[in-house]
Amino acid sequence: MITGFFMKKYFELTFSNIKPADAEILIAYLDDFGFYGYETGDDFLKAYSEKQIDQEIIRHLLPDHCQISVQFIEDKDWNRLWEENMKPVLVDDFVYVRAHFHPGIDSVKYDIVITPKMSFGTGHHATTRLMIQQMRDIDLNDRTVIDFGTGTAILSILAEKMGAKKVYAIDNDPWCISNANDNIVNNKCRLISVFLSDNLSDFSKADLILANINLNTLKSHSSEIVSYLSDNGILILSGILEKDKDILSEVFVKKGMAVDSEKALDHWVSIRFKKSPRV
């Protein structure tokens, strides 16, 4: 799996002898140290940053058997790497996420074609799968949706296919905006508007807000997120580890949200909230 953003020159930090589950947890911490992209395999993790990072700062986060090395890397052919690693993802019988060169299947409700181009959101990561599963039992007919941190726009595309009347796909990275627009066109969606922004200040209230980001961003934008959610609206969050679940729940419950559903996968968790009209 390859996720992240395109860079011309960067440092490649390689973690060897690491289990996939441990690698996923480590990625959550590395985001806070300024890493932009990741490449994972069965027993390794490669993390990319524009600046050199002191290995000792993150060594205490590693399992005892894990080894670490760093090197300076020139540009890579990310599209070629993506095509070599990309495999279709089936989320129950609900959503099938595939590249354009994979054939579709008839036994699934929604077929989504995604070309990630180093943007986050192919359905491979546990948090994306959890978000999709949380959306399954929501009636989106004639609803307005905000997808905050859209990445590839996979969740925005699913929202339109589920009947949403308007979807606002928001991200703070220009690369993601370009990629999201391409995926929206490839899936023949017409009700999604894409915006380059790191906040919700230019948008009206939504019936559903999707935010698959990270703990610190969710906490810092919690008041804003709640204020832009309509009365009786639904909020679905992910990008958080199970150990941080109670921390995040408390933040939003204090702002008047009620926990409606929780799902966990591979140490990651997604929480679905409902908003009371009195908030």
Secondary structure, DSSP 8 states (H G I E B T S, - for coil): -EES---SSEEEEEEES--HHHHHHHHHHHGGGT--EEEE-SSEEEEEESS---HHHHHTTS-TT-EEEEEEE----HHHHHHHH---EEETTTEEEE-TTS---SSSSEEEE---TT-S-SS-SHHHHHHHHHHTT---TT-EEEEET-TT-HHHHHHHHTT-SEEEEEES-HHHHHHHHHHHHHTT--SEEEEE-SSSTT---EEEEEEES-HHHHHHTHHHHHHTEEEEEEEEEEEEEGGGHHHHHHHHHTTTEEEEEEEEETTEEEEEEEE-TT-
